């Protein structure tokens, strides 16, 4: 079986994105720097990483940049363009919207409050937010169920973006909602209400869990209720700063501050040519998917998380209690509290997350021993066109991205992956 980490979509029932031709070739800019220590793992191949990253660009990705860490060495690379009109190149240190990688930050923040005794993982959410999640539902759904997506609460995104509800009926589907909502300011309670009023996707605590963004909007409100600060403020002070991240932040407006690429959404070929959504009000995601970061910062965050620098080892153990879940693309995944588990036979067990927002897709994985890491991001999403049945069609980007990910996580070993990575916002 081929090694395959499938890149996926950000709305319920949506899967891998749609493509565009590669821009004028901009070869990978790479750098290998010492990261301290002397550990070396067989298979760390800077030349191979550079070639594999270039192949992702050549396959049709406008711009892609990444950082790979292996014990005492760090490789950073970028290939392609940040702007298809001007040809401005991407660079390894650019900032990017990282989508649901923010959920790991929220989960860590909640665990910090658990350590202080202000939140109990198995307490009903009605103890803290009786008006937001009222009635019997609020009494049955626990904080843990929100964190691991086993609450049964439905996804709100299809209601916030109604023109996408026609998926996968191409004749009726349009991108109108994406454009209508570009500068719309959503309130978290408004979006949560959409999810709560939609038909439940399962019973509280039922497995497999069903991944929905509504859960983490509620957790953002929980943090504010318990701490008196917004989720963004609390995470910035207690997670981002504690981890020593210098280029990670929640946006305060529709624009990304600092050097960043344009972010192109193809939406399965519905938007042709793909449209730039790098300027966008991210209130539609809340704290659970609006974060901006760099690949260096993401690797640093996950490394410090696994090494007990952000939360206690006992709290990390709670985060790594993974259960069966269904991603928004319908894939079977293993999900803990804000963390994916990825087992690669012959290579190891990895922890991390995968995030997609309009025009930006990011993956970050760290091996359980903390020695091997990869963070990679791209500025085109939903590049696969879909057939009349709604099934995404293969695209050269898929194989190129899988090859780069194999090279980054496992070196040159031809190892199979039976459990593909899930996706979300």
KOLDOSE-846527 format. One record per residue: residue number from 0; residue in one letter; x, y, z of N, C-alpha, C in turn. Coordinates in steps of 0.02 Angstrom, whole numbers. Example, Ala and Ser with C-alpha at 12.3 -4.5 7.8 and 13.67 -1.06 7.14 Angstrom:
BEGIN
0_a_660_-284_390_615_-225_390_660_-165_390 $
1_s_642_-112_354_684_-53_357_645_2_394 $
This chain:
BEGIN
0_x_42_-60_0_0_0_0_44_62_0 $
1_x_24_112_-38_63_173_-39_53_212_25 $
2_x_107_244_47_102_291_103_57_348_81 $
3_x_5_365_121_-41_417_99_-69_454_158 $
4_x_-55_517_162_-87_561_211_-133_606_171 $
5_x_-198_595_176_-244_630_132_-258_700_158 $
6_x_-250_750_116_-267_819_133_-342_827_126 $
7_x_-374_858_176_-447_857_175_-478_925_186 $
8_x_-545_926_184_-581_989_180_-604_1014_248 $
9_x_-635_1074_247_-650_1107_310_-724_1109_324 $
10_x_-766_1080_283_-837_1079_298_-861_1007_299 $
11_x_-915_995_336_-939_927_342_-952_896_274 $
12_x_-933_832_267_-941_792_207_-896_812_151 $
13_x_-851_859_162_-807_880_108_-739_847_116 $
14_x_-708_831_61_-646_795_61_-593_834_24 $
15_x_-541_801_-1_-482_836_-27_-498_888_-80 $
16_x_-460_944_-80_-474_1001_-122_-461_997_-196 $
17_x_-471_1052_-232_-466_1052_-305_-407_1092_-330 $
18_x_-383_1078_-390_-317_1102_-410_-312_1158_-460 $
19_x_-252_1184_-468_-237_1236_-517_-168_1221_-545 $
20_x_-154_1246_-606_-87_1233_-634_-33_1265_-591 $
21_x_25_1236_-592_81_1264_-555_101_1331_-585 $
22_x_120_1378_-542_145_1442_-566_216_1431_-593 $
23_x_245_1484_-621_313_1479_-646_358_1451_-592 $
24_x_400_1404_-610_439_1366_-562_482_1411_-518 $
25_x_475_1401_-453_519_1435_-405_549_1379_-363 $
26_x_611_1360_-374_639_1302_-340_642_1310_-265 $
27_x_644_1255_-231_642_1256_-158_701_1294_-130 $
28_x_686_1337_-81_738_1370_-42_746_1329_21 $
29_x_805_1303_33_814_1258_89_872_1279_133 $
30_x_868_1256_194_921_1271_242_924_1217_294 $
31_x_982_1194_310_992_1146_364_1033_1180_418 $
32_x_1006_1181_479_1040_1217_533_1044_1172_594 $
33_x_1095_1181_637_1099_1141_698_1045_1162_747 $
34_x_1017_1113_782_965_1129_830_986_1110_901 $
35_x_1051_1097_910_1075_1077_975_1074_1002_982 $
36_x_1120_974_1018_1122_902_1026_1159_869_969 $
37_x_1168_803_974_1207_767_924_1168_709_892 $
38_x_1105_701_912_1066_644_887_1055_649_811 $
39_x_1064_592_776_1048_588_706_1009_524_693 $
40_x_955_529_655_914_471_640_923_455_566 $
41_x_937_393_550_947_373_480_886_393_439 $
42_x_898_423_381_844_442_336_832_516_334 $
43_x_867_556_374_860_628_369_902_651_309 $
44_x_868_668_255_901_680_191_881_749_164 $
45_x_920_801_177_902_868_154_891_871_78 $
46_x_932_838_40_924_840_-33_858_807_-53 $
47_x_841_751_-20_779_718_-35_718_759_-15 $
48_x_723_793_42_669_837_63_659_894_14 $
49_x_714_923_-8_710_978_-57_677_955_-121 $
50_x_698_898_-146_669_872_-208_595_856_-200 $
51_x_577_825_-143_507_806_-132_463_868_-125 $
52_x_489_921_-93_449_982_-86_440_1015_-154 $
53_x_492_1016_-195_485_1042_-263_432_1004_-302 $
54_x_429_939_-291_380_899_-327_308_917_-309 $
55_x_296_936_-246_229_959_-226_210_1021_-266 $
56_x_257_1067_-272_244_1127_-312_233_1110_-385 $
57_x_276_1067_-413_270_1050_-483_205_1012_-498 $
58_x_178_979_-448_115_942_-458_55_987_-462 $
59_x_63_1051_-446_7_1097_-452_-4_1142_-392 $
60_x_36_1134_-339_28_1177_-280_64_1243_-292 $
61_x_29_1300_-287_63_1365_-298_123_1373_-253 $
62_x_113_1365_-187_168_1374_-139_163_1326_-82 $
63_x_220_1300_-59_223_1253_-3_287_1266_36 $
64_x_282_1267_102_342_1276_142_337_1233_205 $
65_x_396_1215_232_397_1165_285_459_1171_328 $
66_x_455_1140_387_513_1130_429_511_1058_454 $
67_x_569_1024_450_576_955_475_632_954_527 $
68_x_619_922_583_669_916_637_684_842_649 $
69_x_747_829_659_769_760_672_825_763_723 $
70_x_808_754_787_858_757_839_893_824_839 $
71_x_957_825_820_996_886_822_998_925_758 $
72_x_957_907_707_959_943_644_891_970_625 $
73_x_892_1025_589_831_1058_566_838_1073_492 $
74_x_788_1056_454_785_1074_383_725_1118_371 $
75_x_736_1173_336_681_1218_318_681_1227_242 $
76_x_622_1225_212_620_1231_140_555_1265_117 $
77_x_558_1292_57_499_1323_26_505_1315_-49 $
78_x_448_1305_-82_448_1297_-154_385_1328_-183 $
79_x_394_1366_-237_336_1396_-270_326_1469_-252 $
80_x_265_1491_-261_250_1563_-255_198_1577_-202 $
81_x_204_1636_-172_155_1660_-125_99_1698_-160 $
82_x_112_1720_-221_64_1759_-259_70_1738_-332 $
83_x_17_1708_-360_21_1683_-428_23_1739_-480 $
84_x_1_1798_-461_1_1854_-508_69_1888_-513 $
85_x_101_1897_-457_165_1932_-457_225_1886_-460 $
86_x_215_1822_-442_271_1775_-439_312_1782_-376 $
87_x_289_1820_-327_325_1827_-264_334_1758_-233 $
88_x_396_1739_-216_408_1671_-192_386_1661_-119 $
89_x_369_1599_-102_359_1582_-32_428_1573_0 $
90_x_430_1584_65_492_1575_103_476_1533_165 $
91_x_526_1497_193_512_1451_247_483_1482_310 $
92_x_498_1546_322_476_1577_384_410_1614_380 $
93_x_374_1607_326_310_1643_319_259_1620_370 $
94_x_211_1664_384_155_1647_427_98_1619_386 $
95_x_55_1581_419_0_1549_383_-58_1538_431 $
96_x_-119_1541_406_-176_1519_446_-172_1443_452 $
97_x_-174_1418_513_-161_1346_523_-222_1307_544 $
98_x_-281_1338_541_-343_1300_551_-345_1264_617 $
99_x_-365_1200_614_-379_1163_676_-319_1142_716 $
100_x_-259_1160_695_-203_1151_742_-215_1192_805 $
101_x_-256_1244_799_-274_1284_857_-311_1244_910 $
102_x_-342_1189_889_-380_1149_938_-333_1117_990 $
103_x_-272_1102_970_-224_1076_1019_-208_1130_1070 $
104_x_-204_1192_1048_-192_1248_1094_-250_1256_1143 $
105_x_-312_1251_1118_-370_1257_1161_-371_1200_1212 $
106_x_-358_1139_1188_-358_1081_1233_-306_1090_1288 $
107_x_-246_1114_1270_-195_1126_1321_-218_1178_1371 $
108_x_-252_1230_1347_-277_1282_1392_-329_1254_1440 $
109_x_-374_1213_1415_-424_1182_1460_-390_1138_1512 $
110_x_-339_1099_1491_-303_1056_1539_-267_1097_1592 $
111_x_-242_1156_1574_-212_1200_1624_-262_1218_1678 $
112_x_-324_1231_1658_-376_1248_1706_-398_1186_1746 $
113_x_-394_1128_1715_-407_1066_1752_-354_1057_1807 $
114_x_-291_1072_1790_-238_1067_1840_-249_1114_1899 $
115_x_-280_1171_1886_-294_1219_1939_-358_1202_1978 $
116_x_-394_1152_1955_-456_1133_1989_-516_1174_1970 $
117_x_-511_1215_1919_-567_1258_1899_-614_1223_1850 $
118_x_-589_1172_1817_-628_1133_1769_-618_1060_1785 $
119_x_-671_1020_1780_-666_948_1786_-682_917_1718 $
120_x_-639_872_1695_-647_843_1629_-713_806_1622 $
121_x_-735_773_1674_-795_731_1669_-856_764_1701 $
122_x_-851_829_1711_-909_867_1735_-953_885_1675 $
123_x_-1019_889_1686_-1064_910_1631_-1051_983_1612 $
124_x_-1058_998_1549_-1046_1067_1527_-1098_1114_1556 $
125_x_-1156_1087_1577_-1207_1130_1607_-1185_1159_1673 $
126_x_-1135_1128_1706_-1110_1156_1768_-1080_1225_1756 $
127_x_-1051_1235_1697_-1016_1297_1682_-1056_1343_1634 $
128_x_-1093_1313_1588_-1128_1352_1537_-1201_1328_1531 $
129_x_-1240_1336_1584_-1308_1308_1584_-1354_1340_1532 $
130_x_-1342_1403_1516_-1385_1436_1467_-1363_1422_1395 $
131_x_-1298_1411_1385_-1273_1399_1317_-1292_1329_1293 $
132_x_-1285_1279_1338_-1304_1210_1321_-1355_1188_1373 $
133_x_-1418_1204_1362_-1468_1194_1414_-1497_1124_1416 $
134_x_-1538_1111_1466_-1578_1051_1470_-1538_988_1482 $
135_x_-1569_930_1464_-1538_865_1475_-1474_857_1436 $
136_x_-1471_890_1378_-1411_884_1338_-1350_911_1375 $
137_x_-1359_969_1406_-1304_999_1443_-1283_958_1502 $
138_x_-1330_919_1530_-1315_877_1588_-1278_813_1567 $
139_x_-1288_791_1506_-1258_728_1483_-1190_738_1449 $
140_x_-1180_796_1419_-1118_809_1383_-1065_836_1431 $
141_x_-1009_803_1434_-955_824_1479_-903_865_1441 $
142_x_-858_895_1479_-803_933_1450_-760_887_1407 $
143_x_-747_827_1431_-707_779_1394_-739_762_1326 $
144_x_-804_755_1325_-839_739_1263_-832_795_1211 $
145_x_-830_856_1235_-818_912_1189_-747_908_1161 $
146_x_-700_892_1204_-630_890_1184_-615_834_1134 $
147_x_-649_776_1143_-635_720_1098_-689_710_1045 $
148_x_-735_758_1041_-786_759_988_-839_704_995 $
149_x_-847_677_1055_-899_626_1064_-963_654_1094 $
150_x_-973_720_1088_-1032_752_1117_-1096_737_1078 $
151_x_-1089_722_1013_-1148_713_970_-1175_777_943 $
152_x_-1146_834_960_-1168_899_934_-1147_905_861 $
153_x_-1191_932_820_-1180_936_748_-1135_994_729 $
154_x_-1112_991_667_-1070_1044_638_-1113_1104_618 $
155_x_-1088_1164_630_-1124_1225_612_-1106_1253_544 $
156_x_-1050_1232_515_-1022_1267_457_-1070_1267_397 $
157_x_-1105_1212_386_-1152_1210_330_-1209_1260_337 $
158_x_-1224_1280_399_-1277_1329_410_-1250_1401_405 $
159_x_-1188_1409_424_-1157_1475_417_-1140_1490_344 $
160_x_-1128_1437_304_-1113_1443_233_-1165_1403_193 $
161_x_-1227_1429_188_-1282_1389_160_-1273_1369_87 $
162_x_-1235_1406_48_-1227_1386_-22_-1185_1323_-29 $
163_x_-1151_1303_25_-1110_1242_23_-1151_1180_41 $
164_x_-1212_1189_64_-1253_1132_84_-1271_1087_26 $
165_x_-1264_1112_-35_-1281_1073_-94_-1228_1021_-111 $
166_x_-1170_1024_-77_-1117_975_-92_-1145_904_-83 $
167_x_-1130_857_-128_-1086_864_-187_-1123_876_-252 $
168_x_-1182_907_-250_-1220_920_-311_-1192_981_-346 $
169_x_-1146_969_-392_-1110_1024_-425_-1155_1075_-459 $
170_x_-1209_1054_-493_-1249_1105_-527_-1279_1156_-479 $
171_x_-1291_1135_-417_-1324_1179_-369_-1277_1212_-319 $
172_x_-1215_1187_-316_-1168_1213_-267_-1134_1276_-293 $
173_x_-1123_1324_-249_-1088_1385_-270_-1044_1409_-212 $
174_x_-1001_1457_-228_-957_1486_-178_-986_1551_-150 $
175_x_-1050_1564_-163_-1080_1628_-142_-1070_1641_-68 $
176_x_-1079_1590_-27_-1073_1600_46_-1002_1622_65 $
177_x_-952_1594_31_-883_1613_47_-872_1687_36 $
178_x_-900_1714_-17_-891_1785_-32_-936_1828_12 $
179_x_-997_1805_25_-1042_1843_68_-1015_1851_138 $
180_x_-978_1800_162_-955_1800_232_-884_1828_241 $
181_x_-854_1853_187_-785_1874_192_-773_1924_248 $
182_x_-818_1971_258_-809_2022_310_-866_2018_362 $
183_x_-902_1963_363_-955_1955_412_-926_1938_480 $
184_x_-952_1969_531_-929_1956_600_-979_1912_635 $
185_x_-960_1849_646_-1003_1802_682_-988_1806_757 $
186_x_-1040_1797_797_-1032_1788_869_-1029_1714_884 $
187_x_-986_1691_930_-982_1620_945_-1050_1590_963 $
188_x_-1090_1626_1002_-1155_1599_1023_-1201_1588_963 $
189_x_-1194_1630_913_-1234_1623_851_-1217_1558_816 $
190_x_-1153_1543_810_-1131_1482_776_-1148_1420_818 $
191_x_-1137_1425_883_-1153_1369_927_-1227_1351_923 $
192_x_-1269_1401_920_-1341_1389_915_-1357_1350_851 $
193_x_-1323_1366_796_-1334_1329_734_-1319_1255_743 $
194_x_-1263_1241_777_-1244_1171_788_-1291_1135_835 $
195_x_-1313_1169_887_-1357_1138_936_-1427_1126_907 $
196_x_-1449_1168_863_-1516_1161_834_-1517_1111_776 $
197_x_-1459_1094_750_-1456_1044_696_-1466_974_725 $
198_x_-1488_926_684_-1496_857_709_-1431_831_738 $
199_x_-1436_799_796_-1376_772_829_-1343_719_784 $
200_x_-1277_714_789_-1239_666_749_-1221_604_790 $
201_x_-1245_601_851_-1231_543_894_-1256_557_964 $
202_x_-1252_506_1006_-1270_513_1076_-1209_536_1116 $
203_x_-1219_575_1169_-1162_596_1210_-1120_537_1234 $
204_x_-1055_540_1218_-1010_487_1237_-1007_429_1189 $
205_x_-1047_431_1136_-1048_376_1089_-986_374_1045 $
206_x_-965_313_1026_-908_304_982_-929_263_921 $
207_x_-900_277_863_-846_326_854_-872_397_861 $
208_x_-830_440_886_-847_511_892_-853_541_822 $
209_x_-890_595_817_-898_630_753_-871_700_761 $
210_x_-819_714_723_-783_778_729_-827_836_707 $
211_x_-835_886_750_-870_948_731_-837_1007_765 $
212_x_-835_1062_730_-805_1123_757_-846_1155_812 $
213_x_-911_1138_815_-954_1167_868_-926_1151_937 $
214_x_-899_1092_946_-872_1072_1011_-820_1122_1037 $
215_x_-776_1144_993_-722_1188_1015_-744_1261_1021 $
216_x_-797_1280_987_-826_1345_1001_-852_1347_1073 $
217_x_-885_1293_1093_-911_1289_1162_-853_1290_1212 $
218_x_-799_1255_1196_-741_1256_1241_-710_1326_1247 $
219_x_-712_1364_1193_-689_1433_1197_-731_1474_1245 $
220_x_-796_1463_1243_-841_1497_1290_-830_1473_1362 $
221_x_-814_1409_1369_-798_1382_1436_-737_1417_1466 $
222_x_-685_1424_1426_-625_1459_1451_-642_1530_1473 $
223_x_-682_1564_1434_-699_1633_1453_-740_1634_1517 $
224_x_-787_1587_1524_-829_1586_1584_-787_1573_1646 $
225_x_-739_1528_1641_-700_1508_1700_-645_1557_1717 $
226_x_-614_1587_1666_-555_1630_1677_-570_1705_1675 $
227_x_-625_1725_1644_-640_1795_1637_-606_1828_1579 $
228_x_-564_1791_1543_-530_1816_1482_-558_1779_1422 $
229_x_-554_1810_1364_-575_1773_1304_-527_1714_1294 $
230_x_-550_1666_1256_-507_1608_1242_-443_1630_1209 $
231_x_-448_1678_1163_-388_1702_1128_-339_1735_1177 $
232_x_-365_1775_1223_-322_1808_1272_-289_1757_1318 $
233_x_-328_1709_1341_-302_1659_1388_-249_1616_1355 $
234_x_-262_1592_1295_-215_1550_1259_-150_1588_1244 $
235_x_-157_1650_1225_-98_1691_1211_-53_1696_1272 $
236_x_-83_1710_1330_-43_1720_1391_-16_1655_1419 $
237_x_-56_1602_1416_-39_1542_1454_-14_1483_1412 $
238_x_-23_1486_1348_1_1432_1305_53_1458_1256 $
239_x_36_1508_1217_82_1533_1166_145_1562_1198 $
240_x_137_1604_1247_196_1634_1280_234_1582_1320 $
241_x_199_1536_1353_233_1484_1392_276_1440_1347 $
242_x_253_1429_1286_291_1388_1239_347_1427_1205 $
243_x_350_1492_1216_403_1533_1186_394_1545_1112 $
244_x_332_1546_1088_318_1556_1017_319_1631_1001 $
245_x_357_1649_950_366_1719_933_323_1744_876 $
246_x_296_1698_836_260_1718_776_191_1685_772 $
247_x_163_1670_830_98_1638_833_48_1684_867 $
248_x_-9_1693_835_-57_1743_861_-126_1730_833 $
249_x_-176_1756_868_-244_1757_841_-253_1823_804 $
250_x_-285_1822_747_-294_1885_709_-342_1932_743 $
251_x_-330_1996_736_-375_2046_764_-418_2078_710 $
252_x_-409_2057_649_-447_2083_593_-444_2032_536 $
253_x_-467_2050_478_-469_2002_422_-402_1989_389 $
254_x_-350_2026_407_-285_2019_374_-235_1985_419 $
255_x_-189_1948_389_-134_1917_424_-77_1967_429 $
256_x_-52_1977_489_4_2024_498_70_1987_486 $
257_x_116_2021_453_181_1992_440_182_1957_372 $
258_x_240_1932_352_247_1900_286_207_1836_282 $
259_x_166_1830_230_123_1772_222_105_1764_148 $
260_x_84_1706_127_62_1696_58_-11_1714_50 $
261_x_-30_1726_-12_-101_1727_-28_-127_1656_-22 $
262_x_-193_1649_-9_-221_1584_6_-278_1570_-42 $
263_x_-268_1520_-85_-312_1508_-142_-359_1449_-129 $
264_x_-423_1462_-136_-475_1411_-127_-502_1391_-196 $
265_x_-501_1325_-210_-527_1299_-273_-595_1266_-265 $
266_x_-609_1242_-206_-673_1210_-189_-696_1160_-241 $
267_x_-652_1111_-252_-668_1054_-295_-680_1074_-367 $
268_x_-652_1129_-388_-661_1151_-456_-719_1198_-465 $
269_x_-758_1210_-412_-814_1257_-417_-787_1328_-427 $
270_x_-730_1344_-395_-699_1409_-403_-640_1400_-451 $
271_x_-649_1422_-512_-598_1411_-564_-591_1475_-606 $
272_x_-533_1509_-601_-474_1489_-563_-484_1499_-488 $
273_x_-444_1465_-447_-450_1473_-375_-445_1546_-354 $
274_x_-482_1563_-301_-488_1633_-278_-449_1643_-214 $
275_x_-421_1702_-205_-382_1719_-146_-428_1738_-88 $
276_x_-423_1699_-33_-461_1714_27_-415_1728_86 $
277_x_-356_1755_72_-310_1771_126_-334_1829_169 $
278_x_-376_1872_142_-409_1924_181_-479_1899_198 $
279_x_-490_1882_261_-553_1851_280_-563_1859_355 $
280_x_-624_1876_375_-641_1879_446_-648_1809_473 $
281_x_-604_1790_518_-601_1721_542_-648_1708_601 $
282_x_-694_1753_615_-742_1741_669_-785_1680_654 $
283_x_-788_1658_592_-828_1599_575_-798_1535_605 $
284_x_-735_1538_626_-703_1480_656_-696_1487_732 $
285_x_-696_1548_758_-681_1558_828_-609_1539_844 $
286_x_-594_1533_908_-525_1518_928_-503_1449_906 $
287_x_-550_1405_888_-533_1337_871_-500_1327_803 $
288_x_-496_1380_761_-465_1371_696_-440_1435_665 $
289_x_-435_1489_703_-416_1553_674_-342_1570_683 $
290_x_-304_1527_716_-235_1542_734_-191_1552_673 $
291_x_-142_1598_680_-90_1610_630_-24_1590_661 $
292_x_18_1553_623_82_1531_651_132_1520_596 $
293_x_192_1498_615_244_1478_568_260_1405_579 $
294_x_293_1374_531_309_1303_539_360_1293_595 $
295_x_405_1340_604_453_1335_659_417_1338_726 $
296_x_369_1384_733_332_1390_796_291_1327_809 $
297_x_260_1299_758_219_1239_768_262_1180_793 $
298_x_319_1171_762_363_1118_786_385_1129_858 $
299_x_400_1191_874_420_1208_942_363_1195_991 $
300_x_302_1213_972_244_1203_1015_234_1129_1030 $
301_x_231_1087_978_217_1017_989_275_982_1026 $
302_x_336_1005_1015_392_977_1052_387_993_1126 $
303_x_372_1055_1141_368_1075_1212_306_1045_1245 $
304_x_253_1035_1207_194_1001_1234_211_930_1255 $
305_x_244_892_1210_261_823_1225_315_816_1278 $
306_x_355_868_1288_408_865_1338_387_896_1405 $
307_x_322_909_1414_298_931_1479_313_1003_1496 $
308_x_325_1045_1446_342_1115_1458_280_1160_1460 $
309_x_222_1134_1441_161_1175_1439_110_1150_1490 $
310_x_97_1085_1489_53_1054_1538_90_997_1571 $
311_x_63_972_1626_95_917_1663_91_852_1623 $
312_x_137_806_1636_134_740_1602_67_705_1612 $
313_x_37_713_1670_-29_681_1682_-82_711_1636 $
314_x_-77_776_1623_-124_809_1578_-112_787_1506 $
315_x_-49_781_1487_-33_756_1420_-60_686_1411 $
316_x_-56_645_1462_-83_577_1458_-158_578_1444 $
317_x_-193_626_1473_-264_633_1458_-275_652_1385 $
318_x_-233_698_1359_-240_719_1290_-227_661_1242 $
319_x_-184_614_1263_-166_558_1220_-210_497_1229 $
320_x_-264_503_1266_-313_449_1271_-357_452_1208 $
321_x_-335_418_1157_-368_424_1092_-423_372_1082 $
322_x_-477_393_1050_-533_350_1033_-547_353_959 $
323_x_-586_307_935_-606_306_865_-650_367_851 $
324_x_-638_398_794_-678_456_774_-685_458_699 $
325_x_-734_496_675_-746_505_604_-731_578_588 $
326_x_-684_588_542_-666_656_522_-720_686_479 $
327_x_-713_750_464_-764_783_423_-764_759_351 $
328_x_-711_725_330_-710_696_263_-736_624_264 $
329_x_-758_601_323_-784_534_328_-732_480_342 $
330_x_-670_501_355_-617_452_369_-617_430_442 $
331_x_-595_369_454_-586_344_521_-519_369_547 $
332_x_-519_402_604_-458_428_634_-455_409_707 $
333_x_-398_419_738_-389_409_809_-377_477_841 $
334_x_-422_497_886_-421_566_911_-426_566_987 $
335_x_-382_605_1018_-383_613_1090_-417_678_1110 $
336_x_-384_717_1152_-409_782_1172_-370_835_1134 $
337_x_-394_853_1076_-359_903_1035_-299_877_999 $
338_x_-288_812_1000_-230_780_967_-252_721_925 $
339_x_-225_718_864_-231_658_822_-175_609_841 $
340_x_-190_545_835_-139_493_840_-131_461_771 $
341_x_-70_457_747_-55_427_682_-3_373_692 $
342_x_-21_311_677_26_255_683_49_235_614 $
343_x_115_237_603_144_218_539_187_156_551 $
344_x_164_98_528_203_36_539_274_43_512 $
345_x_322_23_552_391_27_532_422_95_540 $
346_x_383_143_564_408_211_571_394_240_640 $
347_x_336_225_669_323_249_736_252_276_745 $
348_x_238_298_805_176_331_822_188_406_825 $
349_x_145_444_793_151_516_790_89_549_819 $
350_x_99_608_848_45_649_874_46_717_840 $
351_x_-12_746_832_-14_812_800_-84_830_780 $
352_x_-88_868_725_-154_890_702_-149_912_630 $
353_x_-207_926_601_-213_942_530_-267_995_525 $
354_x_-252_1051_493_-299_1105_490_-309_1132_420 $
355_x_-371_1149_404_-387_1179_339_-437_1235_349 $
356_x_-421_1293_322_-470_1347_316_-470_1367_243 $
357_x_-509_1417_225_-514_1435_155_-445_1455_128 $
358_x_-419_1415_83_-357_1430_49_-293_1411_84 $
359_x_-296_1381_142_-235_1365_180_-243_1297_213 $
360_x_-193_1255_207_-194_1189_237_-126_1174_269 $
361_x_-128_1148_331_-67_1138_370_-71_1071_406 $
362_x_-15_1036_408_-8_974_446_53_981_492 $
363_x_46_955_553_103_955_599_102_889_638 $
364_x_159_852_636_164_788_669_230_784_707 $
365_x_228_751_765_289_738_803_287_666_827 $
366_x_343_631_820_347_562_842_342_559_918 $
367_x_316_504_943_302_499_1015_364_510_1058 $
368_x_424_494_1031_485_506_1070_509_578_1064 $
369_x_475_618_1025_491_689_1020_549_706_975 $
370_x_578_657_940_640_670_903_628_687_829 $
371_x_574_665_801_561_677_730_498_718_722 $
372_x_502_773_685_445_817_677_440_843_605 $
373_x_378_860_587_366_892_523_308_940_530 $
374_x_315_1000_504_259_1045_493_264_1070_422 $
375_x_209_1065_386_208_1086_316_142_1121_302 $
376_x_144_1172_259_83_1209_243_82_1227_170 $
377_x_22_1236_144_11_1250_72_-40_1305_64 $
378_x_-37_1340_7_-82_1396_-5_-133_1383_-59 $
379_x_-155_1320_-65_-211_1301_-108_-248_1244_-74 $
380_x_-314_1247_-71_-353_1193_-39_-408_1167_-85 $
381_x_-428_1106_-71_-480_1070_-107_-464_1068_-182 $
382_x_-406_1041_-198_-382_1041_-267_-409_984_-309 $
383_x_-439_933_-278_-466_877_-317_-535_894_-344 $
384_x_-544_887_-409_-611_893_-436_-652_832_-417 $
385_x_-718_838_-417_-761_783_-397_-803_760_-456 $
386_x_-819_696_-455_-860_669_-509_-934_679_-492 $
387_x_-978_652_-535_-1050_663_-527_-1078_633_-463 $
388_x_-1041_584_-434_-1064_554_-372_-1038_590_-311 $
389_x_-995_640_-322_-967_678_-267_-901_651_-242 $
390_x_-873_603_-277_-810_573_-256_-751_614_-282 $
391_x_-705_635_-238_-646_672_-261_-602_628_-307 $
392_x_-579_658_-360_-538_622_-408_-464_630_-391 $
393_x_-423_581_-405_-351_586_-390_-319_645_-425 $
394_x_-269_673_-393_-232_730_-420_-158_718_-405 $
395_x_-113_740_-449_-41_730_-436_-17_759_-370 $
396_x_-51_811_-344_-30_839_-280_-35_787_-225 $
397_x_-85_744_-229_-96_694_-176_-33_650_-166 $
398_x_-9_622_-221_49_578_-216_112_617_-197 $
399_x_119_677_-225_179_717_-209_181_736_-136 $
400_x_123_754_-108_120_772_-37_133_711_7 $
401_x_107_653_-13_120_592_24_194_574_24 $
402_x_226_583_-34_297_569_-39_338_614_6 $
403_x_321_679_5_358_725_49_347_707_122 $
404_x_285_691_141_271_675_210_308_612_231 $
405_x_311_561_187_349_501_202_423_518_212 $
406_x_449_560_168_519_579_174_531_617_240 $
407_x_485_661_258_494_701_318_488_661_382 $
408_x_441_614_385_429_578_447_469_513_452 $
409_x_483_481_395_511_415_397_574_407_356 $
410_x_600_460_328_658_454_285_639_422_220 $
411_x_682_380_193_670_350_128_634_283_132 $
412_x_617_262_192_584_197_200_517_196_164 $
413_x_503_141_129_439_133_95_391_100_143 $
414_x_361_141_186_317_113_238_244_129_223 $
415_x_200_81_236_128_93_222_96_130_280 $
416_x_42_165_266_2_196_318_-69_174_308 $
417_x_-96_136_355_-164_110_348_-216_160_370 $
418_x_-198_204_416_-247_251_443_-229_321_422 $
419_x_-260_345_368_-245_411_341_-266_465_390 $
420_x_-230_521_386_-244_577_431_-312_606_415 $
421_x_-349_626_466_-413_658_456_-405_732_444 $
422_x_-462_766_438_-457_837_424_-512_875_458 $
423_x_-505_938_461_-553_982_493_-532_1053_480 $
424_x_-570_1100_510_-549_1169_507_-494_1183_555 $
